[in-house]
Amino acid sequence: MESGLKNLPRSSEERGAILLQIVSPVLADLEHSEEILSKFLTSQYAYIQTLVRHIERFKGKRLRPAILHLCARAFGGEAPLAGDVAALVEMIHLATLCHDDILDDADTRRNVPTVNAQWGNKSAVMTGDILFSRAFEILGKLDDPRPFRILSRTSRLICEGELLQIDSRFRTDIDEDAYFDLIEKKTALLFGAAAELGALLAGATEAESRSMYAYGRRLGIAFQVVDDCLDLVGVEETVGKSLGSDLKNGEPTLPLIHLLANSSGARKQEVLNFFKPESGGLTREGLKPYLERSGSVEYALQIARSEIQRARDEIGFLPASGAKTALLEIPEYVLDRTS
């Protein structure tokens, strides 16, 4: 599988058109979930309404709802609850983005100002909290208890992942095992939950739903590894959000962990000096020659490729369908994404 960030198309519009083509079997389902999400993101208070509507502008390509609907379609139909649950998965995702932007001190997302940049951290914290609590309020009213059970556990683990990330800042003893535990919680589990729920709501067996969960989880791991590479070598105008926040916050992502593990002597000391909070030297420009010499970005991308192939293998048992084809193509899109 030949791919790499240096070969990515520079237009996010082009990338969006590619994804729309991939998920065409569930476009109507996604539009339905979009209508439901818009209905959920309302408030009688003008200020709160302004904040939650602003959050709606952070919507990306709706990968998680698309995966949920595709997994449901792959099992032969669309369950009545899938539209609502897909919207709630996206609402939880938006809540995490709101909180992430505070933790990262990010100024933009999807080329628009973040809530914290425009209205301050206090409003941003409470906006994320409103989205979380609203999602679980609605989940608690569903006739099927499985979405509440799965997404409540997933949300707890996402919060654990964020705390683990805070604890890892400016630490040079974080190894790959700790990194993968962190990104599994922070990112991969929500992808896994979306895939599992789509299958369960469409009548899949427990064994089948576990395979779909494994597909989503591996896809999510690859997604985050690519995201971490983009933070180092991506272009803000095409990625659509503030970059370099991992470096600014001293977060040891996979390319940096590889760089540290494969440096020695004076070179390693130079790299270690970057990881001192007071140094102010941990920048994309400063690290670029070190990353190029160590091949650390390509190393991380190779791991992402491996996870993508394993994700594709997880769904080999599915019968041929347009939904299965899309589920096989989404991992390639994730590897080659710019937004």
C-alpha positions, -999 to +999 in steps of 0.1 A: +000+000+000+017+031-012+008+062+007+023+091+026+015+126+038+038+142+013+016+129-015-017+142-002-040+163-023-039+199-011-076+206-014-099+197+015-128+201-009-114+174-031-109+152-001-145+158+010-158+149-025-139+117-023-154+108+010-189+117-001-185+093-030-173+065-007-202+069+017-228+073-010-247+041+001-257+059+033-260+096+022-298+096+029-291+081+063-265+107+071-288+135+061-314+121+084-289+120+113-279+155+104-315+167+108-317+149+142-284+164+154-296+199+144-328+193+164-308+182+194-285+212+193-310+238+204-316+259+234-342+284+245-315+308+257-299+330+230-263+328+243-263+290+247-280+287+213-251+308+198-225+285+214-240+252+203-247+264+168-211+275+166-200+240+176-220+227+147-196+245+124-169+221+136-185+192+118-160+175+096-168+146+073-191+129+098-169+097+097-183+082+129-220+085+119-211+072+084-194+042+099-224+035+122-248+036+092-226+016+069-222-011+095-259-012+099-264-014+061-237-041+059-260-064+079-289-060+056-309-030+068-312+002+088-325-001+123-350+025+134-327+038+162-297+041+140-304+077+130-307+090+165-277+070+178-255+082+150-265+118+158-257+112+195-223+097+186-215+128+167-227+150+196-204+132+220-176+137+195-183+175+192-182+177+230-148+161+231-136+185+204-148+215+225-128+202+255-098+193+234-095+228+220-093+241+256-066+216+266-046+223+234-052+261+236-063+258+199-075+289+180-091+274+150-109+242+140-124+236+105-110+270+096-133+288+121-125+301+156-128+277+185-153+283+213-125+290+237-108+314+213-140+334+207-158+332+241-132+320+266-124+288+284-153+290+309-179+291+282-161+264+262-160+240+292-197+244+298-206+241+262-188+207+260-206+197+293-240+206+279-234+185+248-223+155+269-252+158+293-277+164+265-265+133+247-269+111+277-302+126+286-315+115+252-297+081+253-314+074+286-348+077+270-342+052+242-360+019+243-328+000+237-304+003+266-273-008+247-264+026+232-265+042+266-243+014+281-218+014+253-215+052+249-214+059+287-184+036+291-168+049+260-171+085+272-156+077+305-126+061+288-122+091+265-119+113+296-094+089+310-074+092+278-074+130+280-061+128+316-034+104+306-024+128+278-021+156+303+000+134+326+023+125+297+032+161+288+069+169+286+077+133+297+104+115+278+098+081+294+065+074+276+068+043+254+048+031+225+026+008+247+016+038+268+010+059+237-013+033+221-032+029+254-038+066+254-049+070+218-072+039+221-090+057+249-089+092+234-099+084+198-102+047+188-129+036+212-155+060+198-148+047+163-152+012+177-184+020+195-199+035+163-192+004+143-204-019+170-236+000+176-244+001+138-241-037+137-260-044+169-289-021+160-292-039+127-295-073+143-259-086+142-248-113+166-225-105+196-196-122+177-203-102+146-206-069+165-173-076+182-156-079+148-172-046+137-160-030+170-124-043+162-127-028+127-137+006+141-110+005+169-082-002+144-095+024+121-095+049+150-059+040+159-048+047+124-068+079+123-050+093+154-016+082+143-021+101+110-035+131+130-003+131+151+018+131+119-003+159+105+003+179+136+040+178+128+041+180+090+006+191+079-005+224+065-030+244+085-049+257+055-057+222+043-060+204+076-084+231+088-072+234+124-044+248+145-013+226+142+017+222+164-004+220+196+010+186+205+045+201+204+035+232+222+020+211+250+049+186+251+027+157+242+048+126+231+032+114+200+044+083+180+069+101+157+084+118+187+086+086+208+103+069+178+127+099+174+137+097+211+141+059+210+164+061+180+186+090+190+218+087+210+247+107+223+248+144+216+219+142+191+197+126+218+206+153+242+196+179+217+163+163+212+158+159+250+165+196+254+134+203+232+113+185+258+119+209+286+088+231+292+109+262+297+130+257+265+105+270+241+123+250+215+098+223+207+087+236+173+077+220+140+105+239+122+132+229+148+123+192+148+119+188+111+156+178+103+156+154+133+124+138+121+137+135+086+169+119+096+152+094+119+124+085+095+100+089+124+070+102+105+073+074+079+077+049+108+044+061+123+027+060+089+038+024+084+021+015+117-010+033+105-009+013+073-007-019+093-037-010+115-057-002+084-049-035+068-059-053+100-091-032+101-100-044+066-093-080+076-117-077+105-147-073+081-137-100+056-166-121+067-192-096+055-211-105+023-205-083-007-224-051-007-221-014-014-218-008+024-189-033+027-171-017-002-174+017+015-161+002+048-131-012+030-124+022+013-128+044+044-095+032+059-076+042+027-093+077+030-082+079+066-046+072+057-045+098+030-067+124+046-058+161+050-089+170+071 
